[in-house]
Amino acid sequence: MIDANYDAAVIGAGPAGLAAALASDSAGAKTLLVEREASLGGILKQCIHDGFGLVRFGEKLSGPEYAHRFINKIRSSGVAVSALTYVTKIKNLHTGFELTLVNRDGVFKTTCKSLVLACGCRERTSRQTGIHGRHSAGVFTAGTAQYYTNILGKMPAKRCVILGSGDIGLIMARRLTLEGADVAGVYEAKPSVSGLMRNVYQCLEDYNIPLHTSRTVTRIFGEGRLNAVEISSVDENMAPIPGTEKIIECDALILSVGLIPENELAESIGIPLDNRTKGPVADQDCMTMIHGAFCCGNALHVSDLVDYVSESGETAGRAAARWADSGCVRGSQDQDNYAQIKADNSLMYVVPQIINLERIYNPGTDVKIVFYFRSKDEMGKTLLTVTLDGKEIFKRIYPRLRPPEMERLELDFKNLNIKGSSIVEFSLSSTEAV
Ligand SMILES: Cc1cc2nc3c(=O)[nH]c(=O)nc-3n(C[C@H](O)[C@H](O)[C@H](O)COP(=O)(O)OP(=O)(O)OC[C@H]3O[C@@H](n4cnc5c(N)ncnc54)[C@H](O)[C@@H]3O)c2cc1C
């Protein structure tokens, strides 16, 4: 039974949404959690390998075990849960939001004072990789292959090629091998691997699965079902090099070529997105540029570890409850209320992208801000420098930075005289150059 109004509504019950709903409920907000699938847990339901929760729980849990720590708490909380329910439309009422919900019982509307978008991300598909040839059956994203294997108990391939070295592809290389498939190799167009190094060791090297960098799939063969793919070497611009083509016979091509935050609902209410993260521009509370609308987890930016997804969910949920309780007074979206975060060209991105100064200077609120960033390229010993209006406020040396590995940093802005129009700039430099 869905009520007519809530203080806070959370869309998506993956780890981000579960943490957000729990935090909002503990802060005293009447909270609704909406999930389009039949059960809670998001992508974790199909991640039966271990490696989740090392930061938060100091334990190596499987995805379902990690999710259940939160689902059990949801069951004994005051959160109203509506599973098998799709949020199809959001209307910005300016004093809150109206949600259109569709489920087996019909179409419903409900309102909320604050909204948390925790819709996760989706995988890049074959149409987005520019592979030529007929797209016959047998082309799967790694997540779909994982769903077939781990949830449906069906093998998607007998002999496969994996294109892209993202973590899901590496994990599926191991999973399919364990289930008896022959994984001919993992092919990566970039000169370096896109996933975590621990997955390269544990999923490829331990199983003698070859990894080939600077190679890509240029053609797919097969009528009805795929029966071979063509692999070519690529140059430094990732263009295939003629004469390097090699045919590999296989019955499946598995793609692990990137994840994109799922933000159609955010865009439908005019929330500005960041070109670098593909998620909303947000402040330190995960509040987007539409006041009262928050975003967390992989919908905000794709995280490498679930622990950080839960952390951003908690931040968003607490702030959403506070927003609902404060009477939803929309502060000015004037530049003067925000300091801007700038990431120079050595960084892929920094999140949050703005600092809401009202939250820094209001007594009793947090002055410590959690930042997440990724380097743009593989770097050895590297110096991170953070400046405020050109003056250095923080530096740290990292032994190594890799784009697949997200870094977390807490900075304290107390007594730093940060102002509207201030610029906080992050930059990386090789220590040899210092
Ligand atoms: C294959 C794989 C392996 C991984 N391995 C590890 C690992 O070993 N260790 C680790 O720490 N992390 C790992 N991760 C990362 C971590 O699991 C994810 O970053 C995390 O689960 C993302 O959480 P989320 O809540 O943002 O999104 P999701 O888990 O994707 O949840 C989003 C939810 O929103 C729902 N939703 C979306 N739109 C709507 C709508 N309109 N209405 C209603 N509901 C909606 C979806 O159905 C979904 O349930 C892995 C990720 C993947 C994909």
The ligand as an SDF file (V2000), in Angstrom:
LIG
                    3D

 53 58  0  0  0  0  0  0  0  0999 V2000
   29.4960   -7.6050  -12.0120 C   0  0  0  0  0  0  0  0  0  0  0  0
   29.9060   -6.6670  -10.9160 C   0  0  0  0  0  0  0  0  0  0  0  0
   30.8790   -7.0660  -10.0300 C   0  0  0  0  0  0  0  0  0  0  0  0
   31.2530   -6.2320   -8.9580 C   0  0  0  0  0  0  0  0  0  0  0  0
   32.1760   -6.6810   -8.0610 N   0  0  0  0  0  0  0  0  0  0  0  0
   32.4670   -5.9220   -6.9550 C   0  0  0  0  0  0  0  0  0  0  0  0
   33.3220   -6.4150   -5.9210 C   0  0  0  0  0  0  0  0  0  0  0  0
   33.8800   -7.5030   -6.0290 O   0  0  0  0  0  0  0  0  0  0  0  0
   33.5150   -5.6470   -4.8180 N   0  0  0  0  0  0  0  0  0  0  0  0
   32.9210   -4.4320   -4.6790 C   0  0  0  0  0  0  0  0  0  0  0  0
   33.0980   -3.7770   -3.6350 O   0  0  0  0  0  0  0  0  0  0  0  0
   32.1080   -3.9320   -5.6530 N   0  0  0  0  0  0  0  0  0  0  0  0
   31.8580   -4.6420   -6.7920 C   0  0  0  0  0  0  0  0  0  0  0  0
   31.0120   -4.1600   -7.7640 N   0  0  0  0  0  0  0  0  0  0  0  0
   30.4850   -2.7960   -7.6380 C   0  0  0  0  0  0  0  0  0  0  0  0
   29.1840   -2.6690   -6.8120 C   0  0  0  0  0  0  0  0  0  0  0  0
   28.4970   -3.8630   -6.7630 O   0  0  0  0  0  0  0  0  0  0  0  0
   28.2950   -1.6520   -7.4860 C   0  0  0  0  0  0  0  0  0  0  0  0
   29.0650   -0.4830   -7.6090 O   0  0  0  0  0  0  0  0  0  0  0  0
   27.0570   -1.3670   -6.6440 C   0  0  0  0  0  0  0  0  0  0  0  0
   26.2990   -2.5410   -6.5120 O   0  0  0  0  0  0  0  0  0  0  0  0
   26.1690   -0.2730   -7.2730 C   0  0  0  0  0  0  0  0  0  0  0  0
   25.0900    0.0040   -6.4250 O   0  0  0  0  0  0  0  0  0  0  0  0
   23.8630    0.9640   -6.8040 P   0  0  0  0  0  0  0  0  0  0  0  0
   22.8900    0.8650   -5.6840 O   0  0  0  0  0  0  0  0  0  0  0  0
   24.3690    2.3080   -7.1760 O   0  0  0  0  0  0  0  0  0  0  0  0
   23.2410    0.3550   -8.1410 O   0  0  0  0  0  0  0  0  0  0  0  0
   22.4860   -1.0330   -8.4430 P   0  0  0  0  0  0  0  0  0  0  0  0
   22.9930   -2.1450   -7.6050 O   0  0  0  0  0  0  0  0  0  0  0  0
   22.5570   -1.1950   -9.9290 O   0  0  0  0  0  0  0  0  0  0  0  0
   20.9720   -0.7160   -8.0100 O   0  0  0  0  0  0  0  0  0  0  0  0
   20.1070    0.1610   -8.7210 C   0  0  0  0  0  0  0  0  0  0  0  0
   18.6870   -0.3040   -8.5260 C   0  0  0  0  0  0  0  0  0  0  0  0
   17.7930    0.7000   -9.0310 O   0  0  0  0  0  0  0  0  0  0  0  0
   16.6740    0.0540   -9.6050 C   0  0  0  0  0  0  0  0  0  0  0  0
   16.0170    1.0240  -10.5170 N   0  0  0  0  0  0  0  0  0  0  0  0
   16.5870    1.7090  -11.5420 C   0  0  0  0  0  0  0  0  0  0  0  0
   15.6790    2.5150  -12.1420 N   0  0  0  0  0  0  0  0  0  0  0  0
   14.5070    2.3440  -11.4880 C   0  0  0  0  0  0  0  0  0  0  0  0
   13.2010    2.9010  -11.6420 C   0  0  0  0  0  0  0  0  0  0  0  0
   12.9240    3.7930  -12.6090 N   0  0  0  0  0  0  0  0  0  0  0  0
   12.2220    2.5150  -10.7890 N   0  0  0  0  0  0  0  0  0  0  0  0
   12.4910    1.5990   -9.7960 C   0  0  0  0  0  0  0  0  0  0  0  0
   13.7120    1.0550   -9.6020 N   0  0  0  0  0  0  0  0  0  0  0  0
   14.7090    1.4110  -10.4360 C   0  0  0  0  0  0  0  0  0  0  0  0
   17.3020   -1.1480  -10.3130 C   0  0  0  0  0  0  0  0  0  0  0  0
   16.3610   -2.1670  -10.5950 O   0  0  0  0  0  0  0  0  0  0  0  0
   18.3730   -1.5850   -9.2940 C   0  0  0  0  0  0  0  0  0  0  0  0
   17.8850   -2.5550   -8.3900 O   0  0  0  0  0  0  0  0  0  0  0  0
   30.6240   -4.9750   -8.8260 C   0  0  0  0  0  0  0  0  0  0  0  0
   29.6600   -4.5560   -9.7620 C   0  0  0  0  0  0  0  0  0  0  0  0
   29.2920   -5.3990  -10.7990 C   0  0  0  0  0  0  0  0  0  0  0  0
   28.2380   -4.9280  -11.7800 C   0  0  0  0  0  0  0  0  0  0  0  0
  1  2  1  0
  2  3  1  0
  2 52  2  0
  3  4  2  0
  4  5  1  0
  4 50  1  0
  5  6  2  0
  6  7  1  0
  6 13  1  0
  7  8  2  0
  7  9  1  0
  9 10  1  0
 10 11  2  0
 10 12  1  0
 12 13  2  0
 13 14  1  0
 14 15  1  0
 14 50  1  0
 15 16  1  0
 16 17  1  0
 16 18  1  0
 18 19  1  0
 18 20  1  0
 20 21  1  0
 20 22  1  0
 22 23  1  0
 23 24  1  0
 24 25  2  0
 24 26  1  0
 24 27  1  0
 27 28  1  0
 28 29  2  0
 28 30  1  0
 28 31  1  0
 31 32  1  0
 32 33  1  0
 33 34  1  0
 33 48  1  0
 34 35  1  0
 35 36  1  0
 35 46  1  0
 36 37  1  0
 36 45  1  0
 37 38  2  0
 38 39  1  0
 39 40  1  0
 39 45  2  0
 40 41  1  0
 40 42  2  0
 42 43  1  0
 43 44  2  0
 44 45  1  0
 46 47  1  0
 46 48  1  0
 48 49  1  0
 50 51  2  0
 51 52  1  0
 52 53  1  0
M  END
$$$$
